């Protein structure tokens, strides 16, 4: 299941794919792959996968009006973006997409982190630091979501959600490592919302958090009294 399936009946959600390398058979309302794909760019320009991805996205950004994203104005839209962290750390591509959508809609970021990658303290700190550095560029509300929580032992999940175990014992005395933890904590990126597709409550909690940061309820008409 996905968020749209869960929300059916309470929210009408549109799905837009912005990953030109996607091979997902999702039922998107708009799919960038219908306009340009990484495979086409790689073949036509003799690029590798990463070069093809960036070239395809740069081409798409230069023609965002052609995607007619404004047709979704006033609707609840989820954009499925590429997962390469370089797009968020170093490139202006995603910022251009956000700026375009922000012309006609409120925008928030749902940042997804695989819970299985946080079981090791060093990986936990690295993932949290990448999230903090990349998300701080956009000056937007961020919902920090922890996925695949059903694949992590309950005790380990509790430690992750509590923001514990970011430092190995040998790193505890390392000033740079401690500073990194303080930086991540100060920017609020240690607070994860658990998401387990088998647990309806966690899915609904994520949707409610997105409703709140997008101020969705401000747009709803008040119910008429009986």
C-alpha positions as CSV (number, residue, x, y, z in Angstrom):
1,X,0.0,0.0,0.0
2,X,1.0,3.6,-0.3
3,X,-0.2,6.8,1.3
4,X,-2.8,7.4,-1.4
5,X,-4.4,4.0,-0.8
6,X,-4.5,4.6,2.9
7,X,-5.9,8.1,2.5
8,X,-8.7,7.0,0.1
9,X,-11.9,8.4,1.5
10,X,-10.4,11.1,3.7
11,X,-8.0,12.8,1.3
12,X,-7.7,12.9,-2.5
13,X,-3.9,12.5,-3.2
14,X,-2.2,12.9,-6.5
15,X,1.1,11.2,-7.3
16,X,3.8,12.8,-9.5
17,X,7.0,11.0,-10.4
18,X,10.1,13.3,-10.7
19,X,12.6,10.5,-11.0
20,X,13.6,10.0,-14.7
21,X,15.4,6.8,-13.7
22,X,12.3,5.2,-12.1
23,X,11.2,1.8,-13.3
24,X,8.3,1.7,-10.8
25,X,5.0,0.6,-12.2
26,X,3.1,3.0,-9.9
27,X,-0.1,4.5,-11.2
28,X,1.2,8.1,-11.3
29,X,-1.0,11.0,-12.2
30,X,2.0,12.5,-13.9
31,X,5.2,10.7,-14.8
32,X,8.4,12.5,-15.8
33,X,9.5,9.3,-17.5
34,X,6.8,9.9,-20.1
35,X,8.8,13.0,-21.1
36,X,12.4,12.0,-20.6
37,X,14.3,9.1,-19.1
38,X,17.8,8.5,-17.9
39,X,18.2,5.6,-20.3
40,X,17.4,7.9,-23.2
41,X,20.0,10.4,-22.1
42,X,22.6,7.8,-21.4
43,X,22.1,6.4,-24.9
44,X,22.0,9.7,-26.7
45,X,24.8,11.4,-24.8
46,X,27.0,8.5,-23.8
47,X,26.7,9.4,-20.1
48,X,26.9,7.1,-17.1
49,X,23.9,6.6,-14.8
50,X,24.7,9.6,-12.5
51,X,25.5,11.9,-15.5
52,X,22.4,10.7,-17.2
53,X,20.2,11.5,-14.1
54,X,21.5,15.0,-13.7
55,X,21.3,15.8,-17.5
56,X,17.7,14.4,-17.6
57,X,16.7,16.5,-14.6
58,X,18.4,19.6,-15.9
59,X,16.4,19.2,-19.1
60,X,13.2,18.7,-17.2
61,X,13.9,21.8,-15.0
62,X,14.4,23.8,-18.1
63,X,10.9,22.8,-19.3
64,X,8.9,22.6,-16.1
65,X,6.0,24.6,-17.7
66,X,5.5,21.8,-20.2
67,X,4.7,19.4,-17.3
68,X,1.7,21.6,-16.5
69,X,2.1,21.0,-12.8
70,X,-0.1,24.0,-12.1
71,X,-3.0,21.7,-13.2
72,X,-2.8,20.2,-9.7
73,X,-3.3,23.6,-8.0
74,X,-5.4,23.2,-4.8
75,X,-4.8,19.5,-4.7
76,X,-2.8,17.3,-2.3
77,X,0.2,16.2,-4.4
78,X,3.0,13.8,-3.4
79,X,6.2,14.2,-5.6
80,X,8.3,11.1,-5.8
81,X,11.8,12.4,-6.1
82,X,15.2,10.7,-6.9
83,X,17.0,9.5,-3.8
84,X,20.5,10.6,-4.7
85,X,21.7,12.8,-1.8
86,X,23.8,14.9,-4.2
87,X,20.7,16.4,-5.7
88,X,19.9,17.9,-2.3
89,X,23.3,18.6,-1.0
90,X,25.0,20.3,-4.0
91,X,22.6,20.8,-6.9
92,X,20.1,23.5,-7.5
93,X,17.8,21.2,-9.5
94,X,15.4,20.3,-6.6
95,X,15.3,23.9,-5.5
96,X,14.2,24.9,-9.0
97,X,11.4,22.3,-8.8
98,X,10.3,23.5,-5.4
99,X,10.3,27.2,-6.5
100,X,8.1,26.3,-9.4
101,X,5.6,24.4,-7.4
102,X,5.6,27.0,-4.6
103,X,4.1,29.5,-7.1
104,X,0.7,27.8,-6.8
105,X,0.9,25.6,-3.8
106,X,2.2,25.2,-0.2
107,X,5.2,22.9,-0.1
108,X,6.8,20.7,2.6
109,X,9.4,18.0,2.4
110,X,8.9,14.4,3.6
111,X,12.4,13.1,4.2
112,X,12.5,9.3,4.2
113,X,15.3,7.4,6.0
114,X,15.5,3.6,6.0
115,X,15.5,2.4,9.6
116,X,17.8,-0.5,8.8
117,X,20.5,1.9,7.9
118,X,20.5,3.4,11.4
119,X,21.1,0.3,13.4
120,X,24.9,1.1,13.4
121,X,25.8,4.3,15.3
122,X,28.2,5.6,12.7
123,X,25.6,5.1,9.9
124,X,22.9,6.8,12.2
125,X,25.0,9.9,12.6
126,X,26.0,10.0,8.9
127,X,22.4,9.7,7.8
128,X,21.2,12.3,10.3
129,X,24.0,14.7,9.3
130,X,23.2,14.3,5.6
131,X,19.5,14.9,6.3
132,X,20.3,18.1,8.3
133,X,22.7,19.5,5.7
134,X,20.5,18.8,2.7
135,X,17.2,19.9,4.3
136,X,18.6,23.2,5.7
137,X,19.1,24.5,2.2
138,X,15.4,24.6,1.4
139,X,13.9,26.6,4.3
140,X,10.8,24.5,4.2
141,X,8.9,22.5,6.8
142,X,10.4,19.0,7.0
143,X,8.6,15.8,8.1
144,X,11.4,13.4,9.1
145,X,10.1,9.9,8.4
146,X,11.7,6.6,9.4
147,X,10.6,3.8,7.0
148,X,10.9,0.0,7.2
149,X,10.5,0.1,10.9
150,X,9.0,-3.4,10.9
151,X,12.5,-4.7,9.9
152,X,14.2,-3.4,13.0
153,X,14.0,-4.9,16.5
154,X,11.8,-3.0,18.9
155,X,14.6,-2.2,21.3
156,X,16.8,-0.8,18.5
157,X,13.9,1.2,17.1
158,X,13.2,2.8,20.5
159,X,16.9,3.8,20.7
160,X,16.7,5.3,17.2
161,X,13.5,7.2,17.9
162,X,15.0,8.5,21.1
163,X,18.1,9.8,19.3
164,X,20.4,7.5,21.2
165,X,23.4,5.5,20.0
166,X,24.7,8.1,17.5
167,X,28.2,7.7,18.9
168,X,30.2,4.5,19.2
169,X,32.1,4.2,22.6
170,X,35.3,5.0,20.8
171,X,33.8,8.2,19.2
172,X,32.3,9.5,22.5
173,X,35.5,11.5,23.3
174,X,35.9,12.8,19.7
175,X,35.1,16.5,19.7
176,X,34.2,16.5,16.0
177,X,31.7,13.7,16.4
178,X,30.1,15.3,19.4
179,X,29.8,18.6,17.5
180,X,28.1,16.8,14.6
181,X,25.6,15.3,17.0
182,X,24.9,18.7,18.6
183,X,24.4,20.3,15.2
184,X,21.9,17.6,14.1
185,X,20.1,17.8,17.4
186,X,19.9,21.6,17.3
187,X,18.3,21.5,13.8
188,X,15.6,19.0,14.9
189,X,16.6,16.2,12.5
190,X,16.8,13.6,15.3
191,X,13.0,13.5,15.6
192,X,11.8,10.7,13.4
193,X,8.2,9.7,12.7
194,X,8.0,5.9,12.4
195,X,6.3,4.5,9.3
196,X,5.2,0.9,9.0
197,X,2.8,0.1,6.1
198,X,1.5,-2.8,8.2
199,X,0.5,-0.4,11.0
200,X,-2.4,1.9,10.0
201,X,-1.8,4.2,13.0
202,X,1.7,5.1,11.9
203,X,0.5,5.8,8.4
204,X,-2.3,8.0,9.6
205,X,0.1,9.8,12.0
206,X,2.4,10.7,9.0
207,X,-0.6,12.0,7.0
208,X,-1.8,14.1,9.9
209,X,1.7,15.6,10.4
210,X,1.7,16.5,6.7
211,X,-1.7,18.0,7.0
212,X,-0.5,20.2,9.8
213,X,2.7,21.5,8.2
214,X,0.8,22.1,4.9
215,X,-2.0,23.8,6.8
216,X,-4.4,21.6,5.0
217,X,-7.2,22.1,7.5
218,X,-7.1,25.9,6.9
219,X,-8.4,25.2,3.4
220,X,-11.3,23.0,4.4
221,X,-14.8,24.4,4.5
222,X,-16.3,24.3,8.0
223,X,-19.1,21.8,8.4
224,X,-22.6,23.3,8.5
225,X,-24.5,23.0,11.7
226,X,-27.6,20.7,11.8
